[in-house]
Amino acid sequence: MKREQIFVEERKRAVLAFVNERKRATVADLCGRFEVSPATMRSDLRDLERDGLLVRTHGGATVKEKARFELEAREKGIQHSPEKRAVARRALEHIEDGDAILLDTGSTTFELAALLGSRRDFTVVTNDLAIAQLLEDHPTATVHVIGGVVRKHFHCTVGARAEHFLQGLKVDKAFMAANSFSVESGATTPDLQHAEIKRRMTAIATKVFLLVDSSKLGKSSFAQFAPAGAIDCLIVDAIPPDEARALEAMGVEVLLAPPGPEPQQEGDGA
């Protein structure tokens, strides 16, 4: 994914967040906010409507009220963006040159992948097609894409072939995402196939990091892929002190990554 494409996607996510926050917005409002032409904004709105994320109206757009059991990848990407970027920056501190890492599919792990331009000679295993495309142009990264069935609207692979691909592999660190996480239920996701591939991912890692924003804490989804005690390190923007203490008693390292001013990205790689 080229830098220009990433910029456009960032703007679309910001447009969707703006509309969702205000329930409706005019093209004029959006052009003034994002400093683009009406033609560009109408094109963005057409793309967002095509992806089922909002409803275009005469002269603007409004929120799409219909809720789904699991948000699609594009929708996840625009929610809690500052928190996700903060978590990704903290996670980057634990990746060294030469590491073999696994990047789970997810909006926070995508943010982490976007920071890897400052690292060299590393290996990435991922089932996220957008992450693989993003890292394709990195000059010294070796990227292994997990084969399997593409899960529609989630730009990732799942299924028996994906699980078979991981057999015999070993990585230094796995950076995992989750729909929900709690002390009682562990790391969970709504989809059974997705839970199984995530379970296999954690099994091949020497150290397992879970990257979540605080909106996912204290909740549970349909299928567990890791009990809380199987996570070596939880990186989160905020957590209630009692939950942090309970996790630390289980041997889970809890690292806080509160959102703040975003530093200029190092390097020119990915």
VENTAHU-V526552 format. One line per field, one symbol per residue. ss: DSSP state (H for helix, E for strand, C for the rest). psi: psi as a letter, one per 20 degrees, with the letter a starting at -180 (. if undefined). burial: + if it has 9 or more other ideal C-beta (glycine too) atoms within 8 Angstrom, else -. Layout:
ss: ???
psi: ???
burial: ???
This chain:
ss: CCHHHHHHHHHHHHHHHHHHHHCEEEHHHHHHHHCCCHHHHHHHHHHHHHCCCEEEECCEEEECCCCCCCCCHHHHHHCCHHHHHHHHHHHHCCCCCCCEEEECCCHHHHHHHCCHHHCCCCEEEECEHHHHHHHCCCCCCEEEECCCEEECCCCEEECHHHHHHCCCCCEEEEEECCCEEECCCEEEECCHHHHHHHHHHHHCEEEEEEECCHHHECCCCCEEEECHHHCCEEEECCCCHHHHHHHHHCCCEEEECCCCCCCCCCCCCC
psi: prhhhggghggghhggggghhihqqrggghghgjlrqhggghgghgghghjkhrpqrojbqrqohpqqgpqrghghhipkghgghggghhhhijpqpiqoqporqrhhhghghiijiiqqlrpppqjohhgghgihjphjqppppprappopjjlrqarhhghhhipiqpqgppoqrqhqprggibprqipgghhghhghghhjphppppoqriiiqjrpagppipqhiiphpppqhqqphhggggghhijppopqmpqappqppqrjd.
burial: -----+-++-++++++++++---++-+-+++--+-+----++-++++++---++-----++++--------++++++++-+-++++++++++--+---+-+++++++++++++++++++--+++++++++++-++--+--+-+-++-+--+--++++++-+++-++----+-++++++++++--+++++++-++++++++++-++-++++++++-++-+-+-++++-+--+-+++++-+---++-+++-+-+-++++-----------++
